[in-house]
Amino acid sequence: MSAIEIGRVCVKTKGREAGKRCVVVDIIDKNFVIASGPKELTGIKRRRVNINHLEPTEEKINIKRNTTDEEIRELLEKEEKKT
């Protein structure tokens, strides 16, 4: 099982968004992924991120490649209500 996969919730470790959570939306290649917060929820907008700047968590949401920010936000809010 790969640590970085679509739907994996990660914490950014570098840059101005360090310490904030994001979700991997797409995998570009072995070094980069597309991650989204989404911005309304965590302050991280959708962008290309180096995987060396991400710390994967055990959390994973069930999404498909290139899921919209609105769908991700709804799933994350639903997960928060469960816990």
Secondary structure as the mmCIF struct_conf table of DSSP 4:
data_model
#
loop_
_struct_conf.conf_type_id
_struct_conf.id
_struct_conf.beg_label_comp_id
_struct_conf.beg_label_asym_id
_struct_conf.beg_label_seq_id
_struct_conf.end_label_comp_id
_struct_conf.end_label_asym_id
_struct_conf.end_label_seq_id
BEND BEND1 ALA A 3 ILE A 4
TURN_TY1_P TURN_TY1_P1 ILE A 6 GLY A 7
STRN STRN1 ARG A 8 LYS A 12
BEND BEND2 LYS A 14 GLY A 15
TURN_TY1_P TURN_TY1_P2 ARG A 16 GLY A 19
STRN STRN2 ARG A 21 ILE A 27
BEND BEND3 ASP A 29 ASN A 31
STRN STRN3 PHE A 32 SER A 36
HELX_RH_AL_P HELX_RH_AL_P1 LYS A 39 THR A 42
BEND BEND4 GLY A 43 GLY A 43
HELX_LH_PP_P HELX_LH_PP_P1 ILE A 44 LYS A 45
BEND BEND5 ARG A 46 ARG A 46
STRN STRN4 ARG A 47 ASN A 50
HELX_RH_3T_P HELX_RH_3T_P1 ILE A 51 HIS A 53
STRN STRN5 LEU A 54 LYS A 60
TURN_TY1_P TURN_TY1_P3 ARG A 65 ASN A 66
HELX_RH_AL_P HELX_RH_AL_P2 ASP A 69 LYS A 82
#
